[in-house]
């Protein structure tokens, strides 16, 4: 515990809530391998003929003895120049009965890209500690560094267009809004 006890035992016996997240994706079957959250778009969907293409435990997944809810995602502004910035915010609340840590994750996807980019890319995260019933607004900044990619000319740039901004618990449970880059 926080007073010098055994932290592992505190989590195992429910005196303290776990707050870690998986840094990899766990498939249902070895036949799904390799299964990653940030794969390139295939154009055919992710499912197989005889099984799901979804993960048993997605990238960023974690368990807790408490529960968290996410309010609506907000972008300000909703349109920006390539060298500008925008703020992403989301309200996160602890709806459980004990104190806990949540790792809020922000992913992006360029809706139409050339060359192709992954279906989602983790760009930021924030670890917050919330008491039971507490709610907090978590903010991220989108800027050139987070949106840029290598172009066909092998130079880093921020391509104009629409970007899906996804904020949530993991790479499978998130809220989405759209940012336009001029």
Steps between C-alpha positions, in 0.01 A plus 500: 500500500593863514627465858771250404290182462525256213358671188443171315308352794294822528390462137438124529284538810308802370636758742634700205379513140724398212561762232731343242427459129618239249782610267409226249191338349391148608326298223228237552695254286855462374345495152434875541871576541641749452219710646581864568283804564692722257484286185466650154149504349428190292181606324344160576409528867671331791291185550598155376263252335482287815596738784500858613780738414460677834740451789423314823678785683571809284808722523458733798256269685506491879295379795408689814297451818316821416328624183547808283266680263591734218298806405484656155828572319551868408734655242588870504527617229356231273708628208865612504788585266779242461729702728229576757373316804171381645394390846328167559312459826287231658331471838593183692315392814554232763161330538630222724534475875878529538784728400662403172737594221388526139729542200314711247628429148485718186530348153483657155421379152542694180173411324646501146878476468769443241717319580267300722522543874388264778129479588591660832815640660548560874610864528458587867380370835444628853488311829252646747396398850134547589317458829155332495251741342773737380501631142784673320551653156806353325658712226739419217657729242506406132781669309729453202717247687204270574336523155800485268600200290746412228372592156578329172800734471628364839457839667305550821189712456143539620276405208179705470175311548287337768642329808299274730591584859429212739518526880420217737586206723689297240535445126153338479292720738514867409307814403562663162485846347638643175768764460549674164852613408512776236 
